[in-house]
Amino acid sequence: MKKNMGSTDKIIRFILAAVFGFLYFSGTVTGTFGIILLVLGGVFVLTSLISFCPLYAIVGMNTCPVKN
């Protein structure tokens, strides 16, 4: 897999995952919507750790800076 995520993108995904986790575990968001947010947060963390987003690959997006 070729990296297609830049550092800013990874930081934003980590922050969103933390917010989703906080909303779920504090009881602010519950039920099906809460579980969906929790799973989405997990996907955000996983894709940030490996620096690859399958959705970006499908649409041809790349936020990773060009290395010389």
N, C-alpha and C positions, 0 to 999 in steps of 0.2 A: 504494500500500500504506500502510495506516495502522499506525503503530508500535504494537506490543503487548508490548514487553519493557522492563522497568525496568532500572535500572543494576545492582542486585544480581543479577538474573538473568543479565545480560551478563557480569559479573565471574565468576560461578560457571561459566558456559560456557567462558570463556577459561581458567580454571584447569583444568577437566576436559580441555580440548583439549591443554593443555600436558602434563598427566600422561599422557594417551593417547600423545602424541608421544614423550615420554621413555621410556615403557614399550616402545614399538615400536622406537625407534632404539637403545636400550640392549640390545636382544635379550632382554629379560625376557619379552615376549609375542611369539610368532612365528606364522607360518602364517596360516590363514584368519582366525582370531580377531584376530590382530594387524592385519591389513589392514582388518577391519571396524571396529576401534577407531580406526585412522588416518582412515578415511573419516568416521566419526562425529565425530571431532575437527575435521575440516575443515568439516563441516556446522555444528558448534557455532560455529566462528570466523566463518563466513559469516553465519549468522543473527544473531550478536552485532554484526557490523559494520553490518548494515542495520536492526537493531532490530526485525526482524519474524520471527516463527516461524509457518510455515504450519500446523503441528499445533495451535498455540494458536488460530489463526483457525478451524479446523475444530471444535474443542470449545468455542469461545466464551470462552477464557481471556484475561486481560489483566493483566499485571503492571506496566504502565506507569502512573505516577502521573497523576492527573487534573490538567489544567492549567486554571487559572482565568483 
